[in-house]
Amino acid sequence: MNESTDKAFLGHPRGLATLFFTEMWERFSYYGMRAILILYMTAAIADGGMAISDDEAAAIYGLYTMFVYLLALPGGWLADKLYGLQKAVFIGGIIIALGHFSMAIPLDETFFLGLVLIVLGTGLLKPNISSIVGGLYPLHESARRDAGFSIFYMGINLGGFIAPLIVGYLAEEIGWHWGFGAAGVGMLFGVIQYKMTQKYLGDVGAFPEREGTEEQEKSMQKKIRVAVFIFTLALAGLVLLVLLGVVTINPITIASYSAAAILTLVTIYFLYIFFFVQLSTENKKKIGVIAILFVFSAIFWSGFEQAGSSLNLFAARYTDRVIMGWEMPASWLQSVNSLFIIILSPMFGALWINLARRQMQPYTPVKFALGLIFLGIGFGVMALASWYVINAGDVLPTWLILTYLFHTTGELCLSPVGLSAVTKLAPKKLVGQMMGTWFMSIALGNLVAGLVAGEINEEEIAANPDQLPDLFTNITLFTVVAGFVLLILYKPIKKLMQDIH
């Protein structure tokens, strides 16, 4: 760390500002996409959209958000072995921007090409920028590092808040491809400021980690470059065949098989850890807790991540957004979650600290259960709103805002707690692998969210209106029951966790 730049940004290393604004603009591009993607795919051709069926569009959306998280694993590995963290972030940002600019071209072929590029770029940028943040601080300054991550997290939500307002407005009011282009401009701003201020990062993540002699490192990097080249060539060939119509892809089928594949791989991995990795009985019990929490994490994200799919479609189709004669873009409601995060995060941080001082802080499984129950209550609000829709017409945005309030409360109970639990429960030699596995639960949840959102089929709901409240009621029951199951399992899980809170 370059000490001369220390305490130059809100009492933190100047490099934190570089990473703050890079991440802010990357999240601007991501949340901008989340706000308009499914709206564009399902919009009529006369309205500039693609007129894709709801179930197919939702499956594409689920696959897109799934791969964003899945590719964080190889993205982090490539940074460690080949590029270094700093270079990986720069390359990733450029690829993301190219993806958005590709989508700004009004062609179906460039739209799907852009999705692929954004997924690849995010896989390189997202995991590695967080690693650089941690590297800015000496190991003994854990409290200051935590504060730095809190500031960094605010950058994420600032980008998430402003993106739907700008990207959504341009997309819905001027033209969809203006929105895609705006997301690219935002990412380009992030890349430019990153490069201009990269010097403040010093040597943190500037080079890949060395594990052998110089000759061994060169040999390994050569093999990785060849593998990356072959993968890129194969992917480009596949994309070209799909765009030319030689190969036909059914996104719904692929999404269904992908969900099964993730579950199978994770199951095999945990079985391998239990039976073939030398671990103490105590550590195996803790790994068992991670496996249990994995399941409930995937359930949570399968509901929460419907914000960009089913809830976004509800905002566009069944919400009265007219304000003084002007209709608010449906995508603007996507800003609500980030706004609640900004408001509520400090409150929850203070709540956990105060409860801990009084020795009343809930154990991790209880916090998870609360997260699931709050998520279910939010969908209960949507079920009630849907009942009003089929009986009295469009409802006010306040229903969605209240839903997002409950969902954000659930997120704050579960998301940061889950990440912390993995680092505490996993044996030191498996922390990286366990964290990667944890992100697979989020990927799986995103994929399932897309598949579930396909049930918001406008034509079928018009023929059978009860489908809408039934869908949200079923999600409510499933998530709330999952929360209570976790409460029932609290004591045996607590025993498995041993001294971990």
C-alpha positions in Angstrom: 0.0 0.0 0.0 1.2 3.5 -0.8 1.2 5.3 2.5 1.5 8.7 0.9 -2.0 8.3 -0.5 -3.5 7.1 2.8 -6.4 8.9 4.5 -7.1 10.9 1.3 -10.8 9.8 0.8 -13.1 10.1 3.8 -10.2 9.1 6.0 -9.4 6.1 3.8 -6.8 5.3 1.1 -7.2 7.4 -2.0 -7.5 4.2 -4.0 -10.8 3.6 -2.4 -12.3 6.5 -4.4 -11.0 4.9 -7.6 -12.7 1.7 -6.8 -15.9 3.4 -5.4 -16.6 5.2 -8.7 -15.6 2.2 -10.8 -18.0 0.0 -9.0 -20.7 2.7 -9.0 -20.6 3.0 -12.7 -20.4 -0.8 -13.2 -23.5 -1.2 -11.0 -25.1 1.7 -13.0 -24.7 -0.4 -16.1 -25.9 -3.6 -14.4 -29.0 -2.2 -12.7 -29.8 -0.1 -15.7 -29.9 -3.4 -17.6 -32.0 -5.1 -14.9 -34.5 -2.3 -15.1 -35.2 -2.5 -18.8 -34.1 -5.9 -20.1 -37.3 -7.9 -19.7 -39.5 -4.9 -20.5 -37.7 -4.5 -23.9 -37.8 -8.2 -24.7 -41.6 -8.5 -24.0 -42.6 -5.1 -25.6 -44.4 -5.2 -28.9 -42.5 -4.7 -32.1 -44.6 -1.6 -32.8 -43.3 -0.2 -29.5 -39.7 -0.9 -30.5 -39.4 -4.2 -28.5 -38.7 -7.8 -29.5 -42.1 -9.3 -28.8 -40.6 -12.4 -27.1 -43.1 -14.4 -25.1 -43.1 -13.8 -21.3 -41.8 -17.3 -20.4 -38.9 -17.2 -23.0 -37.9 -13.6 -22.0 -37.9 -14.5 -18.3 -35.7 -17.6 -19.1 -33.3 -15.4 -21.0 -33.2 -12.9 -18.1 -32.6 -15.7 -15.6 -29.8 -17.2 -17.7 -28.2 -13.7 -18.0 -28.2 -13.0 -14.3 -27.1 -16.6 -13.5 -24.0 -16.3 -15.7 -23.1 -12.9 -14.2 -22.6 -14.7 -10.9 -21.2 -18.0 -12.2 -18.5 -16.4 -14.3 -17.2 -14.6 -11.2 -15.5 -17.9 -10.3 -13.3 -18.2 -13.4 -12.9 -14.4 -13.5 -11.3 -14.4 -10.1 -9.1 -17.4 -11.1 -7.9 -15.7 -14.2 -7.0 -12.6 -12.3 -5.1 -14.7 -9.7 -3.2 -16.7 -12.3 -2.8 -14.5 -15.4 -3.9 -10.9 -15.4 -3.6 -9.6 -11.9 -6.6 -7.9 -10.2 -6.1 -4.5 -11.5 -5.7 -5.5 -15.2 -8.7 -7.9 -14.9 -10.9 -5.0 -13.7 -9.8 -2.8 -16.6 -10.3 -5.5 -19.2 -13.7 -6.4 -17.7 -14.9 -2.8 -17.8 -14.0 -2.4 -21.4 -15.8 -5.7 -22.4 -18.9 -4.6 -20.4 -18.9 -1.2 -22.2 -18.6 -2.9 -25.6 -21.5 -5.2 -24.7 -23.7 -2.2 -24.0 -22.7 -0.4 -27.1 -23.4 -3.6 -29.1 -26.9 -3.6 -27.6 -27.4 0.1 -28.6 -27.4 -1.1 -32.2 -31.1 -1.9 -33.0 -30.6 -5.5 -34.2 -31.5 -8.8 -32.5 -28.1 -10.2 -33.3 -26.2 -7.4 -31.6 -28.6 -7.6 -28.6 -27.6 -11.1 -27.8 -24.0 -10.5 -28.6 -24.1 -7.7 -26.1 -25.5 -9.9 -23.4 -22.7 -12.4 -23.9 -20.1 -9.6 -23.7 -21.6 -8.1 -20.5 -21.6 -11.4 -18.8 -17.9 -12.1 -19.7 -16.9 -8.6 -18.6 -18.8 -8.7 -15.3 -17.2 -12.0 -14.5 -13.7 -10.4 -14.8 -14.6 -7.1 -13.0 -17.0 -8.0 -10.2 -15.0 -10.4 -8.0 -11.7 -8.7 -8.4 -12.6 -5.1 -7.6 -13.8 -6.3 -4.2 -10.5 -8.1 -3.6 -8.5 -4.9 -4.3 -10.6 -3.0 -1.8 -9.5 -5.5 0.9 -5.9 -5.2 -0.2 -5.8 -1.4 0.4 -5.7 -2.1 4.2 -3.1 -3.8 6.4 -4.3 -7.1 7.9 -4.3 -5.6 11.4 -6.8 -2.8 10.5 -9.9 -5.1 10.3 -12.2 -2.4 11.7 -11.0 0.2 9.2 -11.3 -2.4 6.3 -14.9 -3.1 7.3 -15.6 0.7 7.2 -14.0 0.9 3.8 -16.2 -1.9 2.5 -19.2 -0.1 3.9 -18.3 3.0 1.9 -17.7 0.8 -1.2 -21.1 -0.8 -0.7 -22.7 2.6 -0.8 -21.1 3.1 -4.2 -22.9 -0.1 -5.3 -26.3 1.2 -4.2 -25.7 4.7 -5.4 -25.2 3.2 -8.9 -28.2 1.0 -8.4 -30.4 4.0 -7.4 -29.6 6.3 -10.2 -29.4 3.7 -13.0 -33.1 3.0 -13.4 -33.9 6.7 -13.3 -31.6 7.6 -16.2 -31.4 4.4 -18.2 -35.1 3.6 -17.6 -36.2 7.1 -18.7 -34.2 7.1 -21.9 -35.3 3.5 -22.7 -39.0 3.9 -22.1 -39.5 7.6 -23.1 -37.1 8.0 -26.0 -36.1 4.5 -27.3 -34.9 1.2 -25.8 -31.5 1.3 -27.4 -30.9 4.8 -26.0 -31.1 3.1 -22.6 -28.7 0.4 -23.5 -26.3 3.0 -24.9 -26.6 5.1 -21.7 -25.6 2.1 -19.6 -22.5 1.7 -21.8 -21.6 5.4 -21.4 -21.8 5.0 -17.7 -19.4 2.0 -17.8 -17.1 4.0 -20.1 -17.0 6.8 -17.5 -16.0 4.2 -14.9 -13.2 2.8 -17.1 -11.8 6.2 -17.9 -11.7 7.4 -14.3 -10.3 4.0 -13.2 -7.4 4.3 -15.7 -6.8 8.0 -14.8 -6.6 7.3 -11.1 -5.2 3.7 -11.1 -1.9 4.9 -9.7 -3.6 5.4 -6.3 -4.0 1.6 -6.1 -0.3 1.2 -5.8 0.8 -2.4 -6.2 -2.3 -3.9 -4.7 -3.4 -6.6 -7.2 -1.1 -5.2 -9.9 0.4 -8.6 -10.6 -0.9 -12.2 -10.4 0.0 -14.3 -7.4 3.3 -16.2 -7.8 3.3 -19.8 -6.7 6.5 -21.2 -8.2 9.7 -20.3 -10.0 9.7 -17.7 -12.8 9.9 -20.4 -15.5 7.0 -22.4 -13.9 4.9 -19.2 -13.9 5.6 -18.4 -17.5 4.8 -22.0 -18.5 1.6 -22.0 -16.6 0.5 -18.6 -18.0 1.3 -19.7 -21.5 -1.0 -22.7 -21.0 -3.8 -20.5 -19.6 -3.5 -18.1 -22.5 -3.9 -21.0 -25.0 -6.9 -22.2 -23.0 -8.5 -18.7 -23.0 -7.8 -18.4 -26.7 -9.5 -21.8 -27.5 -12.4 -20.9 -25.2 -12.9 -17.5 -26.9 -12.7 -19.1 -30.3 -15.2 -21.8 -29.4 -17.6 -19.2 -27.9 -17.3 -16.9 -30.9 -18.0 -19.9 -33.2 -21.1 -20.9 -31.2 -22.4 -17.3 -31.0 -21.9 -17.0 -34.8 -23.8 -20.3 -35.5 -26.7 -19.2 -33.3 -26.9 -15.7 -34.9 -26.8 -17.3 -38.4 -29.6 -19.7 -37.4 -27.6 -22.8 -37.9 -27.9 -23.7 -34.2 -31.2 -23.2 -32.4 -31.3 -22.6 -28.7 -34.3 -22.9 -26.5 -33.7 -20.6 -23.5 -36.4 -22.3 -21.4 -35.0 -25.7 -21.8 -31.4 -24.5 -21.2 -32.5 -22.7 -18.1 -34.2 -25.8 -16.7 -31.2 -28.0 -17.4 -28.9 -25.3 -16.0 -30.7 -25.4 -12.7 -30.4 -29.2 -12.5 -26.7 -28.9 -13.5 -25.9 -26.4 -10.7 -27.7 -28.5 -8.1 -25.9 -31.7 -9.3 -22.4 -30.0 -9.3 -22.9 -28.5 -5.9 -24.1 -31.8 -4.4 -21.1 -33.7 -5.9 -18.8 -31.0 -4.5 -20.1 -31.2 -1.0 -20.0 -35.0 -1.1 -16.4 -34.8 -2.3 -15.6 -32.5 0.6 -17.2 -34.8 3.2 -15.7 -38.1 2.0 -12.5 -37.3 0.2 -11.0 -34.2 1.9 -9.2 -34.7 5.2 -11.1 -32.6 7.7 -11.8 -32.9 11.4 -15.3 -33.9 12.5 -15.9 -30.4 13.7 -15.0 -28.9 10.4 -17.2 -31.4 8.5 -20.1 -30.3 10.7 -19.5 -26.6 9.8 -19.3 -27.5 6.1 -22.7 -29.2 6.7 -24.1 -26.0 7.9 -22.9 -24.2 4.8 -24.6 -26.8 2.7 -27.9 -26.3 4.6 -27.6 -22.5 4.3 -26.9 -22.9 0.6 -30.3 -24.3 0.1 -32.1 -21.6 1.9 -30.0 -18.9 0.3 -31.0 -20.2 -3.2 -34.7 -20.1 -2.1 -34.3 -16.5 -0.9 -32.7 -15.3 -4.1 -35.2 -17.1 -6.3 -37.8 -14.8 -4.8 -35.8 -11.6 -4.2 -34.4 -11.5 -7.8 -37.8 -11.3 -9.3 -37.5 -7.6 -8.8 -36.2 -7.3 -12.4 -38.6 -9.8 -13.9 -42.0 -10.6 -12.5 -42.3 -7.5 -10.3 -41.0 -5.3 -13.2 -43.7 -6.7 -15.5 -46.3 -6.1 -12.8 -45.1 -2.5 -12.6 -45.4 -2.1 -16.4 -48.8 -3.9 -16.8 -50.8 -3.6 -13.7 -49.6 -0.4 -11.9 -51.1 3.1 -12.2 -48.0 5.2 -12.8 -49.8 8.4 -14.0 -48.7 11.5 -12.0 -50.4 14.8 -13.0 -51.0 13.5 -16.5 -47.5 12.1 -17.0 -46.9 8.4 -16.8 -43.8 7.5 -14.8 -41.5 4.8 -16.4 -42.1 1.4 -14.9 -38.3 0.9 -14.6 -38.1 3.8 -12.1 -39.5 1.5 -9.4 -36.3 -0.5 -9.6 -34.6 2.3 -7.8 -36.6 1.7 -4.6 -34.6 -1.3 -3.3 -31.2 0.6 -3.5 -32.8 3.6 -1.8 -34.0 1.4 1.0 -30.6 -0.2 1.3 -28.9 3.2 1.6 -31.4 4.2 4.3 -31.6 1.0 6.3 -28.1 -0.4 6.2 -26.7 1.9 9.0 -29.8 1.0 11.1 -29.3 -2.7 10.7 -25.6 -2.4 11.5 -26.4 -0.5 14.7 -29.1 -3.0 15.5 -26.8 -6.0 15.4 -24.1 -4.3 17.4 -26.6 -3.2 20.1 -28.1 -6.7 20.3 -24.6 -8.2 20.5 -23.8 -5.9 23.5 -26.8 -7.2 25.3 -26.0 -10.8 24.3 -29.3 -10.9 22.3 -28.0 -11.1 18.8 -29.8 -13.9 16.8 -27.7 -16.7 15.4 -27.2 -17.0 11.7 -30.0 -19.5 11.0 -32.5 -17.2 12.8 -31.4 -14.2 10.7 -31.8 -16.3 7.6 -35.3 -17.4 8.7 -36.2 -13.7 9.3 -34.9 -12.9 5.8 -37.1 -15.6 4.2 -40.2 -14.6 6.2 -39.8 -10.9 5.3 -39.4 -11.9 1.7 -42.6 -13.9 2.0 -44.5 -11.0 3.6 -43.5 -8.9 0.6 -45.0 -11.4 -1.8 -48.0 -11.5 0.4 -48.4 -7.8 -0.3 -48.2 -8.6 -4.0 -50.8 -11.3 -3.7 -53.2 -8.8 -2.1 -52.3 -6.2 -4.8 -53.0 -8.8 -7.5 -56.4 -9.5 -6.0 -57.2 -5.7 -6.3 -56.0 -5.8 -9.9 -58.4 -8.5 -11.0 -61.3 -6.9 -9.2 -60.7 -3.2 -9.6 -58.0 -2.6 -12.2 -54.5 -1.1 -11.9 -53.1 -0.4 -8.4 -50.9 2.4 -7.1 -47.1 2.0 -7.0 -47.3 2.1 -3.2 -47.9 -1.7 -3.3 -44.6 -2.4 -5.0 -42.8 0.1 -2.8 -44.1 -1.7 0.3 -43.1 -5.0 -1.2 -39.6 -3.7 -1.8 -39.4 -2.5 1.8 -40.1 -6.0 3.1 -37.7 -7.5 0.6 -34.9 -5.1 1.5 -35.4 -5.9 5.1 -35.1 -9.5 4.3 -32.0 -8.9 2.2 -30.3 -7.1 5.1 -31.1 -10.0 7.4 -29.7 -12.6 5.1 -27.2 -11.4 2.4 -24.3 -9.9 4.5 -24.9 -12.5 7.2 -24.5 -15.3 4.7 -21.2 -14.0 3.4 -19.9 -13.5 6.9 -21.1 -17.0 7.9 -19.1 -18.7 5.1 -15.9 -17.0 6.1 -16.4 -18.1 9.7 -17.5 -21.6 9.1 -15.2 -22.7 6.3 -11.8 -24.2 7.1 -9.0 -21.8 6.1 -7.9 -23.9 3.2 -11.4 -24.0 1.7 -12.6 -20.4 2.3 -12.1 -19.4 -1.4 -13.9 -22.5 -2.7 -16.7 -22.2 -0.2 -17.2 -18.5 -1.2 -17.3 -19.5 -4.8 -19.9 -22.2 -3.9 -21.9 -19.6 -2.0 -22.2 -17.4 -5.1 -23.5 -20.4 -7.0 -26.5 -20.3 -4.6 -27.1 -16.7 -5.8 -26.7 -17.8 -9.4 -29.2 -20.7 -8.9 -31.6 -18.3 -7.2 -31.4 -15.9 -10.1 -32.0 -18.6 -12.6 -35.1 -20.0 -10.8 -36.4 -16.4 -10.4 -36.4 -16.1 -14.2 -38.2 -19.4 -14.6 -40.9 -18.5 -12.1 -41.3 -15.0 -13.6 -42.3 -16.8 -16.9 -45.6 -17.5 -15.2 -46.5 -13.8 -15.5 -48.0 -14.5 -18.9 -50.3 -11.6 -19.9 -52.5 -13.6 -22.3 -53.0 -16.5 -19.9 -53.7 -14.1 -17.0 -56.3 -12.3 -19.2 -58.0 -15.6 -19.8 -57.7 -16.7 -16.1 -57.1 -13.7 -13.9 -56.8 -15.8 -10.7 -53.4 -17.0 -11.9 -51.8 -13.7 -10.8 -52.7 -13.7 -7.1 -52.3 -17.5 -7.1 -48.7 -17.2 -8.3 -47.7 -14.6 -5.6 -49.6 -16.5 -2.9 -47.7 -19.7 -3.7 -44.4 -17.8 -3.5 -45.5 -16.3 -0.2 -46.3 -19.7 1.3 -43.2 -21.4 0.0 -40.8 -18.7 1.3 -42.6 -18.3 4.7 -42.7 -22.0 5.2 -39.0 -22.3 4.4 -38.3 -19.6 7.0 -40.3 -21.5 9.7 -38.5 -24.8 8.7 -35.2 -23.1 9.3 -36.5 -21.9 12.7 -37.4 -25.5 13.6 -33.9 -26.6 12.5 -32.3 -23.8 14.6 -31.2 -25.9 17.5 -29.6 -28.8 15.6 -27.9 -26.3 13.3 -26.6 -24.3 16.3 -25.0 -27.5 17.6 -23.3 -28.1 14.3 -22.0 -24.5 14.3 -20.4 -25.1 17.7 -18.7 -21.8 18.8 -19.7 -19.8 15.7 -22.5 -17.4 16.3 
